[in-house]
Amino acid sequence: MGGHQLKSRLIVGTGRYDSMPQMRDSLLASGSDCVTVAVRRERLYDRMGQNILDFLDLDRYILLPNTAGCYTAKDAIRAAKLGREILRSLDNAGADWVKLEVLGDSKTLLPDPSETLAACEELTKEGFKVLCYTSDCPVTAQRLKAVGAASVMPAGSPIGSGQGLLNPNNLQIILEYLKEDDPDYPVIIDAGVGTASDVSEAFELGADGVLLNTAIAHARDPIRMARAMKHASIAGRDAYLAGRIPRRLYGTASSPEEGVISTRPYGSAPLTGQ
């Protein structure tokens, strides 16, 4: 994806943990080898003055800088360039890519489609591999891919809401459209995950990856939840590749009927009065 090969299909965030050590241990439990970091300078330090980079094993993780908190294409482009310079100074492989977020509303944290499209197009021209956060609109998803997004990342539901996948039908349409002539194009579900079953559902739809943060960081036990997310990603992907059985209105016997002593035809009533 964007020139990088990841071992895990989970990408996890680094924000909103109670402490840096808790973040470090949760990331390890998730099994992820790619973590996303807000790149504005003040966000590299917590309230105790600790630098987040001191708690990340840069030999283990590819860092994915993000433009969280930006509301215009101009600000997002500036943040992306800042992230590139920071990661270049660290000699980290993630210096050439960015998770693009351009928000349109501070309450819902939904993306601004026009500003997102403008920023994606400009950053692509400047050599960035853009992983682009967007809504679950299939038309917007197609436009972002057309201007060069290395991955389109539709939201399952609003950032941090924990509502899970509110519109799986639209997500399926996005997967169909973006992969129709390009089956290896990576589509990642980003935002809204609440628990492990949401991760499994995303992979069962055919998503290539899931990006999440709050569902782990704000769980009662973040480390245990991170481990659950790891197992859910494996189970969901395996279920997708295995292929689920069709949904049927009526039951279908799983045991063979041949050789049984007696049987009753489906839909018939038992005999009475004898």
Secondary structure, DSSP 8 states (H G I E B T S, - for coil): -TT---S-SEEEE--S-S-HHHHHHHHHHHT-SEEEEE-SGGGGB-TT--BGGGGS-TTT-EEEEE-TT--SHHHHHHHHHHHHHHHHHTT-GGGGEEEE--BS-TTT--B-HHHHHHHHHHHHHTT-EEEEEE-S-HHHHHHHHHTT-SEEEE-SSSTT-----S-HHHHHHHHHHHHSS-TT--BEEES---SHHHHHHHHHHT-SEEEESHHHHTSSSHHHHHHHHHHHHHHHHHHHHH------SS---SS--TT-S----TT-------
